[in-house]
């Protein structure tokens, strides 16, 4: 079972920014806050905690915002829902939901027969015989890898730096 942090890392690697890197926490936060009707959530710190795995229990509104920004089915963020390809088909195709409902109560032999029929039909249409599940790396990231950040100085360090800079004039 994938962690929320690994799922986020996977989704963000699929959406590189102009620099070829996944979006930073700041960019992701800005995208969430720009959503219509956004009222709260999606802070840089909260996203950093989710991406690094320090927090694995986001609010429903955070899940909805992430799903919207990343164009992902919201259930993908829940534990045990790791097949993004299947979830995406279900999200975008109401008939697929209808088909899944009709599978209830069928025995294994019937399901195997239906799968063979679907695979044969896919071949007839020139589609791949099988649809492999996406391989998702189990590693998470903080969203800040490879980025340079300026170290914050304490007020005493800042005062000393300013005094040293003035002496050099």
C-alpha positions as CSV (number, residue, x, y, z in Angstrom):
1,X,0.0,0.0,0.0
2,X,1.4,3.4,-1.0
3,X,1.7,6.3,1.4
4,X,0.1,9.6,0.8
5,X,3.6,11.1,0.4
6,X,4.6,8.6,-2.3
7,X,1.3,9.3,-4.1
8,X,1.9,13.0,-4.0
9,X,5.5,12.6,-5.2
10,X,4.3,10.4,-8.1
11,X,1.6,12.9,-9.2
12,X,4.0,15.9,-8.9
13,X,6.7,14.2,-10.9
14,X,4.2,13.8,-13.7
15,X,3.7,17.6,-13.8
16,X,7.1,19.1,-14.1
17,X,7.3,22.9,-14.0
18,X,9.2,25.1,-16.5
19,X,12.5,24.1,-14.9
20,X,11.8,20.4,-15.4
21,X,11.4,19.8,-11.7
22,X,8.2,18.9,-9.8
23,X,6.3,22.0,-8.5
24,X,7.6,23.4,-5.2
25,X,5.5,23.6,-2.1
26,X,5.1,27.3,-2.7
27,X,3.9,26.8,-6.3
28,X,1.5,24.0,-5.2
29,X,0.2,26.2,-2.4
30,X,-0.4,29.1,-4.8
31,X,-2.3,26.8,-7.2
32,X,-4.5,25.6,-4.4
33,X,-5.2,29.1,-3.1
34,X,-6.1,30.2,-6.6
35,X,-8.9,27.7,-6.8
36,X,-12.4,29.2,-7.1
37,X,-14.1,29.2,-3.7
38,X,-10.9,28.5,-1.8
39,X,-11.3,29.5,1.8
40,X,-8.5,27.9,3.7
41,X,-5.8,25.2,3.7
42,X,-3.0,24.4,1.3
43,X,-0.3,26.3,3.3
44,X,3.3,25.7,2.3
45,X,4.1,24.2,5.7
46,X,1.1,21.8,5.5
47,X,2.1,20.7,2.0
48,X,5.7,20.2,3.0
49,X,4.5,17.9,5.9
50,X,2.3,15.9,3.5
51,X,5.0,15.5,0.9
52,X,7.7,14.5,3.4
53,X,5.3,12.0,5.2
54,X,5.3,13.9,8.5
55,X,1.5,14.3,8.1
56,X,-0.6,11.6,6.5
57,X,-4.0,12.8,7.6
58,X,-5.1,15.8,5.5
59,X,-8.5,17.3,5.8
60,X,-11.2,16.5,3.2
61,X,-10.9,20.0,1.8
62,X,-7.1,19.5,1.3
63,X,-7.7,16.2,-0.5
64,X,-10.3,17.9,-2.7
65,X,-8.0,20.8,-3.4
66,X,-5.1,18.6,-4.3
67,X,-7.3,16.4,-6.5
68,X,-8.5,19.5,-8.3
69,X,-5.1,21.1,-8.8
70,X,-3.4,17.8,-9.8
71,X,-6.4,16.6,-11.9
72,X,-6.6,13.4,-10.0
73,X,-9.5,11.3,-8.7
74,X,-9.9,12.2,-4.9
75,X,-10.0,8.5,-3.8
76,X,-6.4,8.1,-5.0
77,X,-5.3,10.0,-1.9
78,X,-7.1,7.5,0.4
79,X,-5.3,4.4,1.8
80,X,-5.7,1.3,-0.4
81,X,-6.8,3.2,-3.5
82,X,-3.5,2.9,-5.4
83,X,-4.6,2.2,-9.0
84,X,-4.8,5.7,-10.5
85,X,-5.6,4.4,-14.0
86,X,-8.7,2.5,-12.8
87,X,-9.8,5.4,-10.7
88,X,-9.4,7.8,-13.6
89,X,-11.5,5.6,-15.9
90,X,-14.2,5.5,-13.2
91,X,-14.1,9.2,-12.6
92,X,-14.3,10.2,-16.3
93,X,-16.6,7.5,-17.6
94,X,-20.0,7.0,-16.0
95,X,-20.6,3.8,-18.1
96,X,-17.5,2.3,-16.4
97,X,-19.2,2.7,-13.1
98,X,-22.2,1.0,-14.4
99,X,-20.1,-1.9,-15.7
100,X,-18.4,-2.3,-12.3
101,X,-21.7,-2.5,-10.5
102,X,-22.8,-5.3,-12.8
103,X,-19.8,-7.4,-11.8
104,X,-21.1,-7.8,-8.3
105,X,-22.2,-11.4,-7.6
106,X,-20.4,-12.9,-10.6
107,X,-18.1,-15.8,-9.8
108,X,-14.4,-15.9,-10.7
109,X,-14.9,-18.0,-13.9
110,X,-17.4,-15.4,-15.2
111,X,-15.0,-12.5,-14.4
112,X,-12.2,-14.3,-16.2
113,X,-14.4,-14.9,-19.2
114,X,-15.4,-11.2,-19.3
115,X,-11.8,-10.1,-19.0
116,X,-10.8,-12.3,-22.0
117,X,-13.7,-10.8,-24.0
118,X,-12.6,-7.3,-23.2
119,X,-9.0,-8.0,-24.0
120,X,-10.1,-9.6,-27.4
121,X,-12.2,-6.5,-28.1
122,X,-9.3,-4.2,-27.3
123,X,-7.2,-6.1,-29.8
124,X,-9.9,-5.8,-32.5
125,X,-9.9,-2.0,-31.9
126,X,-6.1,-1.8,-32.2
127,X,-5.6,-1.1,-28.5
128,X,-3.1,-2.9,-26.3
129,X,-4.3,-6.4,-25.2
130,X,-3.6,-5.5,-21.6
131,X,-3.5,-2.3,-19.6
132,X,-0.7,-2.4,-17.0
133,X,-1.1,-0.6,-13.8
134,X,1.1,2.4,-13.3
135,X,4.3,1.8,-11.4
136,X,4.5,4.2,-8.6
137,X,7.7,4.7,-6.7
138,X,7.3,4.4,-2.9
139,X,9.7,7.2,-2.2
140,X,8.3,10.6,-1.0
141,X,9.9,14.0,-1.3
142,X,9.7,17.2,0.6
143,X,9.1,19.3,-2.5
144,X,12.2,21.2,-1.7
145,X,14.8,18.9,-3.1
146,X,17.4,20.5,-5.4
147,X,16.3,24.0,-4.5
148,X,18.5,26.6,-2.9
149,X,17.1,28.4,0.1
150,X,18.6,31.2,2.0
151,X,19.3,30.5,5.6
152,X,17.3,32.7,7.9
153,X,19.3,34.7,10.4
154,X,18.3,35.4,14.0
155,X,17.8,39.1,14.8
156,X,21.2,39.1,16.5
157,X,22.9,37.6,13.5
158,X,21.1,40.0,11.2
159,X,22.3,43.0,13.3
160,X,25.9,41.7,13.3
161,X,25.8,41.2,9.6
162,X,24.4,44.7,9.0
163,X,27.1,46.2,11.3
164,X,29.9,44.2,9.6
165,X,28.5,45.4,6.2
166,X,28.5,49.0,7.3
167,X,32.0,48.8,8.6
168,X,33.2,47.6,5.2
169,X,31.8,50.7,3.4
